[in-house]
Amino acid sequence: MDKEYQSAGLFRRLAAILYDSLLIIAMWLITTLLLVAFINDGAALQGPLFQFGLYFEACLFYSYFWRLRGQTLGMQVWKIKLVSPSLQTLSWQECFARLFFALVSVSMLGLGFIWMLFDPDRLTWHDRASGTRVVLLRKIEFED
């Protein structure tokens, strides 16, 4: 990994996740509204299939943005970017691996994220497991 890029800190990562979670919740509300109104005839939705659908929708959100530009909307706001070891945007396989291991990190009460506070390269479990990293984007200074 190029030493020019510094790993993003925990606060920025969590802030980007919070920002993205608000967008995902809005997306879920719209999806649920459409399903209830047009498919389920006004009845409440429930069950594992519905929950899996919402989870899948969130996975698509992250994968799409990571694959497209290496940044979700929250990551753009907080000036961080997800890159592969060659500093390229992720492949679909890297996106799915990162999502899987991020779920493991979160399901262990966030230990995968806390790990970065002790890691010499400031990497989370899912950074290490997927071979990716979140870097801090430096401000580009323009000359007059």
C-alpha positions in Angstrom: 0.0 0.0 0.0 1.2 3.4 -0.9 2.5 5.3 2.2 1.0 8.5 0.7 -2.4 7.4 1.9 -3.3 7.3 5.6 -5.8 4.9 7.0 -9.1 6.7 8.0 -9.7 7.0 11.7 -12.5 5.3 13.6 -14.5 8.5 14.1 -14.7 9.2 10.4 -15.6 5.6 9.6 -18.4 5.6 12.2 -19.7 9.0 11.1 -19.8 7.8 7.4 -21.7 4.6 8.6 -24.2 6.8 10.5 -24.7 9.0 7.5 -25.2 6.0 5.2 -27.5 4.3 7.7 -29.9 7.3 7.5 -30.0 6.8 3.7 -30.5 3.1 4.0 -33.4 3.6 6.5 -35.0 6.0 4.0 -34.6 3.5 1.3 -36.1 0.8 3.5 -39.1 3.0 4.3 -39.8 3.6 0.6 -39.4 -0.1 -0.2 -41.7 -1.1 2.6 -44.3 1.5 1.6 -44.3 0.3 -2.0 -44.5 -3.4 -1.0 -47.3 -2.7 1.6 -49.3 -0.5 -0.8 -49.0 -2.5 -4.0 -48.1 -6.1 -3.2 -49.5 -6.8 0.3 -52.8 -4.9 0.0 -52.1 -2.7 3.1 -51.2 -5.5 5.5 -48.0 -5.4 7.6 -44.9 -7.1 6.3 -43.0 -9.5 8.5 -40.9 -12.6 8.4 -37.5 -13.8 7.5 -38.0 -13.3 3.7 -38.9 -9.6 4.2 -35.9 -9.1 6.6 -33.6 -10.8 4.2 -34.8 -8.5 1.4 -34.1 -5.4 3.4 -30.6 -6.8 4.3 -30.0 -7.6 0.7 -31.0 -4.1 -0.3 -28.5 -2.6 2.1 -25.8 -4.9 0.7 -26.6 -3.7 -2.8 -26.3 -0.1 -1.6 -22.8 -0.6 -0.3 -21.6 -2.8 -3.1 -22.9 -0.5 -5.8 -21.2 2.6 -4.4 -18.0 0.7 -3.4 -17.7 -0.8 -6.9 -18.7 2.5 -8.7 -16.4 5.0 -7.0 -15.0 3.4 -3.8 -17.2 5.7 -1.8 -20.7 5.6 -0.4 -22.4 9.0 0.0 -21.4 9.1 3.7 -17.8 8.3 2.8 -17.8 11.2 0.2 -19.0 13.6 2.9 -16.3 12.5 5.4 -13.5 12.4 2.7 -12.7 8.8 3.0 -12.4 6.1 0.3 -12.3 2.3 0.1 -9.5 0.9 -2.0 -8.0 -2.4 -3.0 -4.3 -3.0 -2.4 -3.5 -1.6 -5.9 -5.4 1.6 -4.9 -8.2 0.7 -7.4 -11.9 0.5 -6.8 -13.1 -2.8 -5.5 -14.1 -5.8 -7.6 -17.5 -7.4 -6.9 -15.8 -10.3 -5.0 -13.9 -7.8 -2.8 -17.2 -5.9 -2.1 -19.0 -9.1 -1.0 -16.0 -10.3 1.1 -15.9 -7.0 2.8 -19.6 -7.0 3.5 -19.5 -10.6 5.0 -16.5 -9.8 7.2 -18.0 -6.4 8.3 -21.1 -8.3 9.4 -18.8 -10.5 11.5 -17.1 -7.4 12.9 -20.4 -5.9 13.9 -21.9 -9.1 15.3 -18.9 -9.4 17.7 -20.2 -6.2 19.4 -18.0 -4.0 17.2 -14.7 -5.7 18.1 -13.7 -5.7 14.5 -13.8 -1.9 14.5 -12.2 -1.5 17.9 -9.4 -3.7 16.7 -8.2 -0.8 14.5 -7.2 1.2 17.6 -4.6 -1.4 18.4 -3.6 -2.5 14.8 -0.3 -1.0 13.7 -1.8 -0.2 10.2 -5.1 1.0 11.7 -7.0 -1.7 9.8 -10.3 -3.4 11.0 -11.0 -7.1 10.8 -12.9 -6.7 7.6 -10.1 -4.5 6.1 -7.6 -7.3 6.8 -9.9 -10.2 5.8 -11.0 -8.6 2.5 -7.6 -7.2 1.6 -9.0 -3.7 1.3 -8.6 -0.5 3.3 -10.3 2.8 4.0 -8.0 5.8 3.3 -8.3 9.4 4.2 -8.4 11.7 1.1 -6.1 14.6 1.3 -7.3 18.0 0.2 -6.1 18.9 -3.3 -4.6 22.3 -3.2 -4.9 24.3 -6.4 -2.3 26.8 -7.6 -3.4 30.2 -8.7 
